[in-house]
Amino acid sequence: MDEREQGQGEAGAGSEKDPNEQESLARDLAAELADIFAQYVRGDLDFAETSFATFDVLQDLHVVATGAYELVEDDDDDTSDDTSDDEDDDEADGDTAEPYSDESAAEQQEDLSGEPAR
């Protein structure tokens, strides 16, 4: 999410969101999906990376639909040397910080499920 930030509550918990704004954000997310799919077809992403990136966009869509987000200003003019957010930005764009490997994916699934891989 470039200009969006997830809020704390569900829809109705804060102020009502503008339906036109939500539709615009949904269209932006659709364009992001199109970019992910194009990267997959070009071979820039493998199937697992495409699946995870697609799921992230679908989560963002849910946040937009429920209204549980706040728009924040982009700091395009910011010339600071802070690069701590760069990895998160890459993951949001469908790029991963590390290349995909079956071993690391299995370890991550074990951690998430709390059970060893079979």
VMD Tcl script that builds the backbone (N, CA, C; Angstrom):
set m [mol new atoms 354]
animate dup $m
set s [atomselect $m all]
$s set {name element resname resid chain x y z} {
  {N N MET 1 A 0.841 -1.172 0.000}
  {CA C MET 1 A 0.000 0.000 0.000}
  {C C MET 1 A 0.884 1.232 0.000}
  {N N ASP 2 A 0.832 2.013 -1.052}
  {CA C ASP 2 A 1.701 3.163 -1.135}
  {C C ASP 2 A 1.190 4.333 -0.308}
  {N N GLU 3 A -0.046 4.702 -0.531}
  {CA C GLU 3 A -0.583 5.885 0.142}
  {C C GLU 3 A -1.635 5.515 1.175}
  {N N ARG 4 A -1.748 4.257 1.470}
  {CA C ARG 4 A -2.766 3.820 2.404}
  {C C ARG 4 A -2.097 3.240 3.638}
  {N N GLU 5 A -2.774 3.392 4.763}
  {CA C GLU 5 A -2.272 2.809 5.989}
  {C C GLU 5 A -3.456 2.215 6.717}
  {N N GLN 6 A -3.308 0.973 7.161}
  {CA C GLN 6 A -4.414 0.292 7.810}
  {C C GLN 6 A -4.741 0.977 9.118}
  {N N GLY 7 A -6.024 1.159 9.364}
  {CA C GLY 7 A -6.480 1.743 10.613}
  {C C GLY 7 A -6.700 0.684 11.672}
  {N N GLN 8 A -7.240 1.082 12.788}
  {CA C GLN 8 A -7.414 0.162 13.910}
  {C C GLN 8 A -8.732 -0.585 13.892}
  {N N GLY 9 A -9.798 0.040 13.407}
  {CA C GLY 9 A -11.102 -0.587 13.545}
  {C C GLY 9 A -11.709 -1.015 12.235}
  {N N GLU 10 A -12.880 -1.595 12.323}
  {CA C GLU 10 A -13.640 -1.987 11.151}
  {C C GLU 10 A -14.422 -0.787 10.646}
  {N N ALA 11 A -15.126 -0.967 9.553}
  {CA C ALA 11 A -15.934 0.111 8.982}
  {C C ALA 11 A -16.964 0.567 10.002}
  {N N GLY 12 A -17.162 1.870 10.066}
  {CA C GLY 12 A -18.103 2.408 11.012}
  {C C GLY 12 A -17.471 2.739 12.345}
  {N N ALA 13 A -16.255 2.256 12.606}
  {CA C ALA 13 A -15.587 2.525 13.865}
  {C C ALA 13 A -15.106 3.969 13.909}
  {N N GLY 14 A -14.744 4.528 12.766}
  {CA C GLY 14 A -14.284 5.905 12.685}
  {C C GLY 14 A -15.247 6.691 11.834}
  {N N SER 15 A -14.709 7.607 11.070}
  {CA C SER 15 A -15.560 8.381 10.185}
  {C C SER 15 A -15.893 7.559 8.943}
  {N N GLU 16 A -17.019 7.893 8.321}
  {CA C GLU 16 A -17.426 7.203 7.106}
  {C C GLU 16 A -16.478 7.561 5.977}
  {N N LYS 17 A -16.153 6.602 5.151}
  {CA C LYS 17 A -15.246 6.827 4.028}
  {C C LYS 17 A -16.050 7.219 2.798}
  {N N ASP 18 A -15.420 8.018 1.958}
  {CA C ASP 18 A -16.021 8.466 0.711}
  {C C ASP 18 A -16.052 7.298 -0.268}
  {N N PRO 19 A -17.243 6.886 -0.746}
  {CA C PRO 19 A -17.332 5.764 -1.686}
  {C C PRO 19 A -16.513 5.978 -2.960}
  {N N ASN 20 A -16.424 7.225 -3.433}
  {CA C ASN 20 A -15.618 7.504 -4.619}
  {C C ASN 20 A -14.138 7.285 -4.341}
  {N N GLU 21 A -13.706 7.657 -3.150}
  {CA C GLU 21 A -12.317 7.436 -2.750}
  {C C GLU 21 A -12.024 5.936 -2.672}
  {N N GLN 22 A -12.956 5.185 -2.079}
  {CA C GLN 22 A -12.777 3.735 -1.976}
  {C C GLN 22 A -12.730 3.090 -3.360}
  {N N GLU 23 A -13.583 3.541 -4.259}
  {CA C GLU 23 A -13.573 2.997 -5.623}
  {C C GLU 23 A -12.259 3.315 -6.320}
  {N N SER 24 A -11.759 4.522 -6.123}
  {CA C SER 24 A -10.477 4.903 -6.712}
  {C C SER 24 A -9.343 4.030 -6.170}
  {N N LEU 25 A -9.353 3.783 -4.872}
  {CA C LEU 25 A -8.336 2.925 -4.267}
  {C C LEU 25 A -8.451 1.495 -4.798}
  {N N ALA 26 A -9.674 1.022 -4.975}
  {CA C ALA 26 A -9.878 -0.321 -5.523}
  {C C ALA 26 A -9.332 -0.410 -6.947}
  {N N ARG 27 A -9.524 0.638 -7.725}
  {CA C ARG 27 A -8.979 0.658 -9.094}
  {C C ARG 27 A -7.445 0.666 -9.072}
  {N N ASP 28 A -6.858 1.387 -8.104}
  {CA C ASP 28 A -5.401 1.375 -7.949}
  {C C ASP 28 A -4.907 -0.031 -7.617}
  {N N LEU 29 A -5.636 -0.716 -6.753}
  {CA C LEU 29 A -5.263 -2.088 -6.391}
  {C C LEU 29 A -5.395 -3.026 -7.593}
  {N N ALA 30 A -6.408 -2.806 -8.427}
  {CA C ALA 30 A -6.567 -3.619 -9.634}
  {C C ALA 30 A -5.379 -3.406 -10.571}
  {N N ALA 31 A -4.914 -2.177 -10.678}
  {CA C ALA 31 A -3.729 -1.896 -11.502}
  {C C ALA 31 A -2.495 -2.571 -10.919}
  {N N GLU 32 A -2.404 -2.590 -9.596}
  {CA C GLU 32 A -1.288 -3.277 -8.930}
  {C C GLU 32 A -1.329 -4.778 -9.238}
  {N N LEU 33 A -2.528 -5.359 -9.234}
  {CA C LEU 33 A -2.674 -6.775 -9.593}
  {C C LEU 33 A -2.246 -7.018 -11.031}
  {N N ALA 34 A -2.635 -6.118 -11.930}
  {CA C ALA 34 A -2.249 -6.264 -13.337}
  {C C ALA 34 A -0.728 -6.255 -13.469}
  {N N ASP 35 A -0.058 -5.391 -12.706}
  {CA C ASP 35 A 1.403 -5.347 -12.732}
  {C C ASP 35 A 2.003 -6.651 -12.221}
  {N N ILE 36 A 1.436 -7.192 -11.163}
  {CA C ILE 36 A 1.921 -8.466 -10.611}
  {C C ILE 36 A 1.766 -9.578 -11.638}
  {N N PHE 37 A 0.605 -9.627 -12.289}
  {CA C PHE 37 A 0.362 -10.671 -13.288}
  {C C PHE 37 A 1.318 -10.528 -14.466}
  {N N ALA 38 A 1.568 -9.296 -14.885}
  {CA C ALA 38 A 2.498 -9.065 -15.997}
  {C C ALA 38 A 3.911 -9.498 -15.614}
  {N N GLN 39 A 4.315 -9.234 -14.382}
  {CA C GLN 39 A 5.629 -9.670 -13.912}
  {C C GLN 39 A 5.726 -11.197 -13.933}
  {N N TYR 40 A 4.650 -11.866 -13.581}
  {CA C TYR 40 A 4.640 -13.329 -13.601}
  {C C TYR 40 A 4.795 -13.855 -15.030}
  {N N VAL 41 A 4.058 -13.273 -15.954}
  {CA C VAL 41 A 4.113 -13.714 -17.346}
  {C C VAL 41 A 5.500 -13.465 -17.937}
  {N N ARG 42 A 6.120 -12.345 -17.552}
  {CA C ARG 42 A 7.474 -12.051 -18.038}
  {C C ARG 42 A 8.531 -12.939 -17.387}
  {N N GLY 43 A 8.166 -13.623 -16.308}
  {CA C GLY 43 A 9.126 -14.467 -15.601}
  {C C GLY 43 A 9.866 -13.739 -14.499}
  {N N ASP 44 A 9.444 -12.508 -14.189}
  {CA C ASP 44 A 10.083 -11.746 -13.119}
  {C C ASP 44 A 9.704 -12.263 -11.740}
  {N N LEU 45 A 8.550 -12.902 -11.636}
  {CA C LEU 45 A 8.078 -13.496 -10.386}
  {C C LEU 45 A 7.755 -14.952 -10.639}
  {N N ASP 46 A 8.022 -15.807 -9.647}
  {CA C ASP 46 A 7.584 -17.192 -9.794}
  {C C ASP 46 A 6.155 -17.306 -9.250}
  {N N PHE 47 A 5.572 -18.491 -9.349}
  {CA C PHE 47 A 4.165 -18.653 -8.977}
  {C C PHE 47 A 3.923 -18.368 -7.501}
  {N N ALA 48 A 4.829 -18.815 -6.643}
  {CA C ALA 48 A 4.649 -18.584 -5.203}
  {C C ALA 48 A 4.680 -17.091 -4.888}
  {N N GLU 49 A 5.630 -16.357 -5.458}
  {CA C GLU 49 A 5.712 -14.915 -5.238}
  {C C GLU 49 A 4.455 -14.218 -5.754}
  {N N THR 50 A 3.965 -14.665 -6.897}
  {CA C THR 50 A 2.747 -14.092 -7.470}
  {C C THR 50 A 1.558 -14.347 -6.554}
  {N N SER 51 A 1.471 -15.556 -6.019}
  {CA C SER 51 A 0.377 -15.908 -5.112}
  {C C SER 51 A 0.401 -15.043 -3.858}
  {N N PHE 52 A 1.580 -14.907 -3.255}
  {CA C PHE 52 A 1.683 -14.105 -2.031}
  {C C PHE 52 A 1.385 -12.631 -2.308}
  {N N ALA 53 A 1.903 -12.098 -3.407}
  {CA C ALA 53 A 1.657 -10.697 -3.739}
  {C C ALA 53 A 0.174 -10.460 -4.021}
  {N N THR 54 A -0.460 -11.410 -4.698}
  {CA C THR 54 A -1.891 -11.300 -4.986}
  {C C THR 54 A -2.693 -11.310 -3.693}
  {N N PHE 55 A -2.321 -12.192 -2.771}
  {CA C PHE 55 A -3.022 -12.246 -1.492}
  {C C PHE 55 A -2.862 -10.934 -0.727}
  {N N ASP 56 A -1.665 -10.334 -0.761}
  {CA C ASP 56 A -1.458 -9.046 -0.099}
  {C C ASP 56 A -2.380 -7.975 -0.668}
  {N N VAL 57 A -2.530 -7.958 -1.986}
  {CA C VAL 57 A -3.409 -6.978 -2.614}
  {C C VAL 57 A -4.857 -7.238 -2.209}
  {N N LEU 58 A -5.247 -8.509 -2.119}
  {CA C LEU 58 A -6.614 -8.831 -1.691}
  {C C LEU 58 A -6.851 -8.400 -0.240}
  {N N GLN 59 A -5.843 -8.527 0.606}
  {CA C GLN 59 A -5.965 -8.034 1.979}
  {C C GLN 59 A -6.151 -6.517 1.980}
  {N N ASP 60 A -5.377 -5.830 1.151}
  {CA C ASP 60 A -5.522 -4.383 1.037}
  {C C ASP 60 A -6.924 -4.011 0.553}
  {N N LEU 61 A -7.455 -4.778 -0.386}
  {CA C LEU 61 A -8.809 -4.537 -0.879}
  {C C LEU 61 A -9.828 -4.664 0.248}
  {N N HIS 62 A -9.646 -5.656 1.098}
  {CA C HIS 62 A -10.559 -5.837 2.241}
  {C C HIS 62 A -10.489 -4.627 3.173}
  {N N VAL 63 A -9.282 -4.134 3.423}
  {CA C VAL 63 A -9.116 -2.958 4.281}
  {C C VAL 63 A -9.837 -1.760 3.677}
  {N N VAL 64 A -9.704 -1.586 2.366}
  {CA C VAL 64 A -10.381 -0.475 1.689}
  {C C VAL 64 A -11.896 -0.657 1.769}
  {N N ALA 65 A -12.371 -1.864 1.510}
  {CA C ALA 65 A -13.823 -2.110 1.509}
  {C C ALA 65 A -14.434 -1.903 2.885}
  {N N THR 66 A -13.705 -2.238 3.939}
  {CA C THR 66 A -14.239 -2.064 5.292}
  {C C THR 66 A -14.055 -0.647 5.807}
  {N N GLY 67 A -13.224 0.131 5.108}
  {CA C GLY 67 A -12.992 1.505 5.537}
  {C C GLY 67 A -11.990 1.613 6.668}
  {N N ALA 68 A -11.250 0.541 6.948}
  {CA C ALA 68 A -10.297 0.517 8.066}
  {C C ALA 68 A -8.923 0.990 7.599}
  {N N TYR 69 A -8.863 2.185 7.017}
  {CA C TYR 69 A -7.601 2.723 6.518}
  {C C TYR 69 A -7.599 4.228 6.697}
  {N N GLU 70 A -6.410 4.809 6.622}
  {CA C GLU 70 A -6.249 6.249 6.599}
  {C C GLU 70 A -5.263 6.575 5.500}
  {N N LEU 71 A -5.572 7.585 4.717}
  {CA C LEU 71 A -4.634 8.024 3.687}
  {C C LEU 71 A -3.559 8.872 4.348}
  {N N VAL 72 A -2.333 8.646 3.932}
  {CA C VAL 72 A -1.213 9.438 4.439}
  {C C VAL 72 A -0.479 10.041 3.256}
  {N N GLU 73 A 0.142 11.180 3.475}
  {CA C GLU 73 A 0.874 11.869 2.424}
  {C C GLU 73 A 2.147 11.109 2.097}
  {N N ASP 74 A 2.473 11.016 0.807}
  {CA C ASP 74 A 3.756 10.470 0.384}
  {C C ASP 74 A 4.806 11.554 0.572}
  {N N ASP 75 A 5.965 11.168 1.059}
  {CA C ASP 75 A 7.062 12.111 1.229}
  {C C ASP 75 A 8.016 11.986 0.054}
  {N N ASP 76 A 7.555 12.334 -1.151}
  {CA C ASP 76 A 8.370 12.241 -2.354}
  {C C ASP 76 A 9.561 13.182 -2.307}
  {N N ASP 77 A 9.414 14.322 -1.625}
  {CA C ASP 77 A 10.485 15.304 -1.558}
  {C C ASP 77 A 11.481 14.989 -0.451}
  {N N ASP 78 A 11.222 13.989 0.349}
  {CA C ASP 78 A 12.094 13.613 1.453}
  {C C ASP 78 A 13.392 13.027 0.905}
  {N N THR 79 A 14.510 13.659 1.232}
  {CA C THR 79 A 15.802 13.191 0.733}
  {C C THR 79 A 16.636 12.573 1.835}
  {N N SER 80 A 16.005 12.145 2.908}
  {CA C SER 80 A 16.759 11.542 4.001}
  {C C SER 80 A 17.327 10.199 3.569}
  {N N ASP 81 A 18.326 9.732 4.304}
  {CA C ASP 81 A 19.000 8.476 3.984}
  {C C ASP 81 A 18.348 7.288 4.666}
  {N N ASP 82 A 17.146 7.439 5.197}
  {CA C ASP 82 A 16.460 6.348 5.878}
  {C C ASP 82 A 15.980 5.326 4.861}
  {N N THR 83 A 16.585 4.152 4.871}
  {CA C THR 83 A 16.211 3.098 3.928}
  {C C THR 83 A 15.572 1.921 4.640}
  {N N SER 84 A 15.154 2.106 5.883}
  {CA C SER 84 A 14.597 0.996 6.651}
  {C C SER 84 A 13.272 0.516 6.081}
  {N N ASP 85 A 12.547 1.357 5.347}
  {CA C ASP 85 A 11.257 0.962 4.790}
  {C C ASP 85 A 11.376 0.320 3.426}
  {N N ASP 86 A 12.556 0.351 2.806}
  {CA C ASP 86 A 12.714 -0.119 1.439}
  {C C ASP 86 A 12.295 -1.564 1.249}
  {N N GLU 87 A 12.632 -2.458 2.175}
  {CA C GLU 87 A 12.252 -3.864 2.021}
  {C C GLU 87 A 10.747 -4.023 2.066}
  {N N ASP 88 A 10.064 -3.280 2.966}
  {CA C ASP 88 A 8.611 -3.365 3.045}
  {C C ASP 88 A 7.977 -2.859 1.759}
  {N N ASP 89 A 8.529 -1.789 1.178}
  {CA C ASP 89 A 7.990 -1.253 -0.068}
  {C C ASP 89 A 8.141 -2.265 -1.189}
  {N N ASP 90 A 9.282 -2.966 -1.243}
  {CA C ASP 90 A 9.489 -3.977 -2.271}
  {C C ASP 90 A 8.476 -5.095 -2.147}
  {N N GLU 91 A 8.196 -5.533 -0.904}
  {CA C GLU 91 A 7.240 -6.622 -0.712}
  {C C GLU 91 A 5.844 -6.189 -1.107}
  {N N ALA 92 A 5.491 -4.937 -0.841}
  {CA C ALA 92 A 4.165 -4.451 -1.228}
  {C C ALA 92 A 4.017 -4.397 -2.740}
  {N N ASP 93 A 5.146 -4.204 -3.454}
  {CA C ASP 93 A 5.109 -4.162 -4.905}
  {C C ASP 93 A 5.187 -5.543 -5.527}
  {N N GLY 94 A 5.248 -6.582 -4.683}
  {CA C GLY 94 A 5.326 -7.935 -5.206}
  {C C GLY 94 A 6.747 -8.441 -5.292}
  {N N ASP 95 A 7.737 -7.588 -4.997}
  {CA C ASP 95 A 9.129 -8.019 -4.994}
  {C C ASP 95 A 9.474 -8.474 -3.583}
  {N N THR 96 A 10.168 -9.563 -3.470}
  {CA C THR 96 A 10.549 -10.049 -2.163}
  {C C THR 96 A 11.985 -9.671 -1.875}
  {N N ALA 97 A 12.291 -9.523 -0.585}
  {CA C ALA 97 A 13.632 -9.144 -0.178}
  {C C ALA 97 A 14.608 -10.282 -0.429}
  {N N GLU 98 A 14.155 -11.516 -0.297}
  {CA C GLU 98 A 15.001 -12.678 -0.515}
  {C C GLU 98 A 14.398 -13.531 -1.621}
  {N N PRO 99 A 15.231 -14.221 -2.385}
  {CA C PRO 99 A 14.691 -15.128 -3.405}
  {C C PRO 99 A 13.930 -16.277 -2.742}
  {N N TYR 100 A 12.950 -16.782 -3.435}
  {CA C TYR 100 A 12.132 -17.873 -2.917}
  {C C TYR 100 A 12.923 -19.173 -2.905}
  {N N SER 101 A 12.777 -19.919 -1.813}
  {CA C SER 101 A 13.344 -21.264 -1.764}
  {C C SER 101 A 12.351 -22.170 -1.051}
  {N N ASP 102 A 12.290 -23.425 -1.489}
  {CA C ASP 102 A 11.370 -24.375 -0.870}
  {C C ASP 102 A 11.683 -24.553 0.611}
  {N N GLU 103 A 12.965 -24.552 0.952}
  {CA C GLU 103 A 13.369 -24.759 2.345}
  {C C GLU 103 A 12.892 -23.622 3.240}
  {N N SER 104 A 13.100 -22.375 2.803}
  {CA C SER 104 A 12.665 -21.253 3.629}
  {C C SER 104 A 11.142 -21.169 3.687}
  {N N ALA 105 A 10.471 -21.548 2.608}
  {CA C ALA 105 A 9.007 -21.551 2.619}
  {C C ALA 105 A 8.483 -22.594 3.600}
  {N N ALA 106 A 9.113 -23.771 3.627}
  {CA C ALA 106 A 8.696 -24.828 4.559}
  {C C ALA 106 A 8.927 -24.375 5.998}
  {N N GLU 107 A 10.061 -23.726 6.256}
  {CA C GLU 107 A 10.340 -23.221 7.605}
  {C C GLU 107 A 9.310 -22.178 8.022}
  {N N GLN 108 A 8.965 -21.287 7.089}
  {CA C GLN 108 A 7.979 -20.260 7.399}
  {C C GLN 108 A 6.620 -20.889 7.690}
  {N N GLN 109 A 6.228 -21.877 6.910}
  {CA C GLN 109 A 4.947 -22.554 7.141}
  {C C GLN 109 A 4.956 -23.277 8.486}
  {N N GLU 110 A 6.084 -23.905 8.845}
  {CA C GLU 110 A 6.187 -24.564 10.148}
  {C C GLU 110 A 6.006 -23.558 11.270}
  {N N ASP 111 A 6.653 -22.404 11.139}
  {CA C ASP 111 A 6.526 -21.369 12.155}
  {C C ASP 111 A 5.091 -20.878 12.287}
  {N N LEU 112 A 4.430 -20.687 11.140}
  {CA C LEU 112 A 3.055 -20.176 11.157}
  {C C LEU 112 A 2.063 -21.198 11.705}
  {N N SER 113 A 2.278 -22.467 11.374}
  {CA C SER 113 A 1.322 -23.492 11.802}
  {C C SER 113 A 1.640 -24.058 13.174}
  {N N GLY 114 A 2.887 -23.910 13.587}
  {CA C GLY 114 A 3.267 -24.485 14.876}
  {C C GLY 114 A 3.469 -25.986 14.805}
  {N N GLU 115 A 3.514 -26.525 13.624}
  {CA C GLU 115 A 3.703 -27.975 13.427}
  {C C GLU 115 A 4.843 -28.199 12.443}
  {N N PRO 116 A 5.567 -29.319 12.600}
  {CA C PRO 116 A 6.639 -29.607 11.643}
  {C C PRO 116 A 6.064 -30.026 10.290}
  {N N ALA 117 A 6.844 -29.780 9.246}
  {CA C ALA 117 A 6.439 -30.195 7.902}
  {C C ALA 117 A 6.443 -31.707 7.812}
  {N N ARG 118 A 5.567 -32.230 6.999}
  {CA C ARG 118 A 5.494 -33.696 6.871}
  {C C ARG 118 A 6.254 -34.164 5.682}
}
mol reanalyze $m
mol bondsrecalc $m
mol representation Tube
mol addrep $m
